[in-house]
Amino acid sequence: MGGAAGAALMYVNDGGGPVRQRSMAARRKVAADRRLGKGTQTMTEAIPVFTTPSPRVRRVPVDRPWAWLAAGWHDLRAAGTVSLAYGGAVVAASAILLLGLLAAGHFALALPLAAGFLLVAPVLAAGLYETSRRVAAGQPPTLRAAAGAFRANASQIGLMGLVLLLIHLAWVRIAILLFTLFVGDSGGDWNRLVGDVLLSSRGLPLLVVGSAIGGVLAVVTFVFSAVSIPMLLDRDVNVFTAIATSVAAVRANPWTMALWAAIIAACTAFGLATLTLGLAVVLPILGHASWHAYRDLVE
C-alpha cells in the first residue's frame, strides 16, 4: 500500500498470532501505555459521572403557554382555599416589607425591591408547585403541605433560592447606584421622588438604563428558574442539574419560552399596579401554570 494511507498503517505479529493491521494512532497509544507501565492491558471498568440518568427536554408548540395558564386556572379552582391563602400570605409579607420601607422614608429602596419581585417569585411559589403536584396525583392539597414544600429537597431548593436572592440583591444595589448617579438624593420625599423619576429630564436616562439592566437580570433569572425549582421539588437532583435542564428547555423552545416570559411579566405588572392586591390571584395562577410548564417540558 502506498502514499499517506500506507504510511499510517503497519503489519505486526504479536508473538505467533495472525498478522494484523494496526493504525499509526493505535501504535502510539500502545507505546504511551507501555511508558505509563500499563503494558497492553485493557481497562474494562468504567465509573459513571452521574448516578442518575440525565434528564431530557421536549420541544412544545409556541402557543403552549396558554394551555399552561388554563391548567393553572384549573388547579386554582381545584385548590382555591389553599392557593389563595398561600398567595395572600406571600403578598401580605411583601406589602408589610414595602410599607415598612416607605414609612421609614426609604423610597429609593422600596421601588427596586418591588420591581425585583419577579426575581425571587419562582422560589416563593414552591408551595404552589407542591399543591399542583398533589392535585395531579389525586392527593388532598393542604396549606401545611404547601408551606412544607421546601422540605422535599431542602438543601438544593435553598441553594437555588440563594442564587435568586443574590441576583435580586445585585439588582437592588445597581438600582440604588443608578438612582444616585442620575437623580441624586430625593430627601425622603415621595412626591419629589416620583417627580424626579417620571416627570424630569433626569429620570428618562434612569428609566432607560435601569430597564435595560433589570431586563437582562430578569432574563437570566427566567432562564435559570423556568423549570428548575419545580424539578428540585419533584426529583432528587442537585441545583446544577436543575439549572442546566432549565437552560436546555429554554434553548429548545426559545419562542415558546419568550411568550411564557412575556405572560409572566404582564401578569406580574398587573398585580403590582393594583398595589400588590392582584398578586394574591396572579401568583397562584402563575405558580400552578409553572408546574404544568415543567411537566410539559421535562421528561
N, C-alpha and C positions, 0 to 999 in steps of 0.2 A: 504494500500500500504506500503511495507516495504523497508528497505535499504536506499541508498542515495536518490533515487527518492522520496520516501515517506517523507524524512526529509526536502526536498526542497519545498514541496507543503503543502498547508493548506486550509481547507474548512472554509469559513467565511460567515456570513449572514449580509448584510448591512441594517438592520432595516426593517425586514418584507419581503424583496425581496427574490428571489430564492437563494438558497445556490449555490455558485460558487467557482471554484477552482482558487486560486491565487498563483503565484510563489513567492518564497522567495525574488527574486530581486524586484518584484513589491511591496511587502510589505515594503521593505527597502526604496523604492522611496516614497511611501505614507508617511512613518514616517519622511523622510527628508523634504518633502513638508510641513508637519504639523509644524516641527521645524522652518521653514522659514516663517510661517504664511500664507501659500498658501492653507491650508486645502486640500481638494481633488479636487479643481477646475482644469480644463483642459485648458492649453494655446492653443488658436485657431488661433492667428495671427502670421505669420512668415514674416520677412523682408528679401528680397534677398540681398546677399552680393554684387553682381554685377547688375547694371541696364540694361546691355545688355547681350544677350546670349554669352556663352563662344565660341570662335572660334574653329573650328575643322581643323585638318590637314589630308592630304591624303598621302597614300603610292603610289609612282610612280615607273616605271621601272628604272633600273640602267642606261640605255643609254638615259634617258630623257634629260639630259643637251644638247645633240646635237640638239634636237628639239628646245630648248630654244635659242640656238645660231642661228638656222635658222630663228626663229621668230624675233630675234633681227636684223638680216640682212634685213629681210623684212621691219621692221619698219624704219631702216636706209634709205632704198630706198624710202619708202613712205614719209619720212620727212627728206630728205637728207640735205636740206639747214639749217633747224633748228638744227638738230642733230650735224652736223659738225661744225656749228657756236658755239653751246654750248660747245662741246668737245674742240674746238680750243681755246675758251676763258679760260676754266679751265687749259688747257695745257700751254697757254701763261702766265697766272698768276703764275703757278708753275715754269715755266722756268725763269721768271723775278726774283722770290724769290731765286732760286738756283744760278743764275748768280750774283745776288747781294751779296750773301754769299761768293761765290768764289772770286769776286772782292775785298771783304773786307778781304780775307785771312782766312775765317772760313771754311777751307776744312773739318775738322773733324766733323763740324756740318752739312755741306751740304750732306754728304754721308748718315747718318741715316735719314735725312729728306726725301731724295729721296727714300730710301729703305722703309720708312714708309708710302709711298703714298697709299699702299693697305689699311692701317688702317683708312684713312679718305675718301677714294674714295666713299664708299657707300652713304654718306650724300651729297657729291659733285654731285652725279648723280641723285639727286631728280628731277631736271628738265627733265631728260631723261625718268624717270618713268612717269611723267606727259604727256610727248609727246606720249609715248606708250599708255597711257590711252585714250588720245584724238583720236589717230588713231583707236583704237579698238572700240571707241564709235561713230566713224564716224564724229567727230568734227575736224575742221581745226587746225592742230598744228601750233603754233606761238612761236616765240622766247620770246615774252612778257609773254605768259602763262608758258613757261618753266622756265623763270627767276623768276616768281612769285609763283612757285610750293610750296615753303615753307609756304606760307600764308594759305594753306589748313588746316594745323594743326600746326601752327607756334610754340606754346609753347612746344608741345611734340616732334616735329622734332628737335627743338632747344636743348631739353634735351638729345635726342639721339646723336645729334652732339657733345654735351659737353662730353658725355660718351666716344665717339670715340676719341675726342681731348685729353682727359686725358690719354687714352691708348697710343696715339701717343706721347704725351709729356713724358710719362713714358719710352717709347722705346728710345726716343732721349737721355734722361738722362742716361739710362742704357748703351746705346752705347758709349756715351762720357766717362763714367766711365771705361768701358771695354777697350776703346782705350788708356786711360791714364794708366791703370793698365798693359796692355800687351805691348804697344808700346812706350808710352811716348809722349812728345811734338814733333810735326813734324816741328816746327819752321815756320809755314805758307808756306812751300814749297810743291807744288803739287807733283812734281816728287819724293820727299822724302816720302811723304805720301803714294803714290802708291807703292813705293818700300818697305816701311816698312810693308804694309798690305799684298801685294800679292807676294813679292819676298824674304822676310826674314823669318827666322825660328820663329821670334816673332809673325809674322802675322797669322800663322796657328792656334795657340790656340785662337786667337781673332776671326777668322772666324768660328771656330767650336762652341765656346761658344756663340758668338753673333748670329749665325744662329739658334742655339737651342732656345735661349731666344726669339729671334724675331719670330721664328716659333710658339712658344707657344702663344705669344701675337696675332699673325695673326690668329691662330685657334680660340682663344677666340673672337676676333673681328668678324670673319666669322660666328660663331655660334650665336652671339648676333644680327648680322645685315643681315643675309641671306635673310630674308623676312620682317624684322621689319620696315624699312624705307618705302618701298612701301606700307606696311599695314597702317602706320601712315598717309600717303598721301591719301590713298583710303578710310579709315574708321575713324570714330570718336572714337578712342580708345586711351588709355594712353600708355606711353612708357613701363611700366611694362608688360602690356598685350602683347604688340608687341614683346618685348624681349622673354617673355615666349612662345609665339607662334613660334618664330624663333627657339628657343631651341627644342621645341617639333617637329618641322618639320625636323630638323637635326637628332634627335633621331629616328624618324620614318623611315628615309631614309638615313642611315649612308653611304652606298656605293655610292648612287646617289650623295649625297652632297659632298662626298670626291672627286668624279670625277669632279663635278662642281667647287670645290675649286681649284683643280689642273689646270683646264682650265683657271680660272681667273688668277692664279699665272703665268702660262706660257704666257698668252696674255699680262699681265702687264709687265713681264720681257722683252718681245719683244719690247713693247712700250718704256720702259726705255732704252733699248740697242740702240735704234735709236735716242738717245739724246732727248727723250720725244716727238719727232715728230710723231711717230707711235701711241702715245696715243690719238691723235686727232681723229683717226678712231677706235682704240681699245676701248676707253672709251665709245663712243656712242653704239657700238655693245653690249658690256657687260652690259651697263645700260639698254638698251631695253630688253636684254635677261633676266636680273634680274627681270624685271617687269613680264615677262611671267612665270618665275620660281615661283614668288609669287602667281600668278593667278592659277597655276597648283597645288601648294602645300597647299593652304589655301582655305577652303570652304567659 
